Amino acid sequence: MERKTHIDAFGASSLIFFATVLAFNQVVIKVTNGGISPVFVAALRSVIAVFVMGAWIWIRGIPFKTKGGLLWFGIASGLLFSIEFICLYIALDLTDVSRASVIFYSMPVWLALMAHVCLPGERLTALRLLGLGLAMAGVAVALMDRSAGEANIWGDLAALGAAWGWAGIALMLRFKPLNQIAPEAQLMWQIMVSAVVLSAVAPLFGPLLREPEMIHLAGVAFQALGVVCFGYVFWFWLLTVYPAASVASFSFLSPVLSVLFGWWLLGEAVGVSIWASLGLVVLGLILINRK
């Protein structure tokens, strides 16, 4: 498909679909954690994804280099990826999907702050500062609310740590040499390193199995194949067709849909404060992503 200058109907429907998959995945992680230890789930996901993504890279003939500084940058991005998903999976084990998602999807806020310091061309404008302030206020409201649902402060802080790890990866991918390799190769570094790290540390977080059933195994397969392999590759492909800023503008959909899925599928109690924090985060993300 030729490069587009704006989001068309196909692009919009594709991005809405992708946001829905990511939101639904929060529920899948929560359910899967019921039968398998959270960090072990993350490890299994990365291990399966390594083989599938490796096959994809080989079939497509995508270069995957390990020489020079790329090796160390690749390992560093993989370590951040490991930290991100240790935090996210533990967060979804301890706290509600709605709470964890509102905090986790505040990632663009922290990325904007990091980029302001590290990237001269991405200074915060007055409009983006307003959006950043609103989104941070939304995160603060979610962290302070302990009145409804499965409100666990450690789970909330883990979700915040996951958002910081995700922002760190996104920032690192802006620099050489990682920004000079194919997106599939970038992802391969992350899942390859995390497969080793997560498998090594998973026993430190308690028993690996929690009476797993078929639904839990299906959850692992969905996360590895549906999200990491198909979902992320599809996302990378969309970035090659549509402007990155336009693609990023759809990021506000995932936390909204995550809260709705948590309420609808898991029966989570979503209080007024969570809706308020969600509104602040969404409004902040819209302002941050505006040109």
Secondary structure, 3 states (H helix, E strand, C coil): CCCCCCCCHHHHHHHHHHHHHHHHHHHHHHHHCCCECHHHHHHHHHHHHHHHHHHHHHHHCCCCCCCCHHHHHHHHHHHHHHHHHHHHHHHHHHCCHHHHHHHHCCHHHHHHHHHHHHCCCCCCCHHHHHHHHHHHHHHHHHHHCCCCCCCCHHHHHHHHHHHHHHHHHHHHCCCCCHHHCCHHHHHHHHHHHHHHHHHHHHHHHCCCECCCCHHHHHHHHHHHHHHHHHHHHHHHHHHHHCCHHHHHHHHHHHHHHHHHHHHHHCCCCCCHHHHHHHHHHHHHHHHHHCC
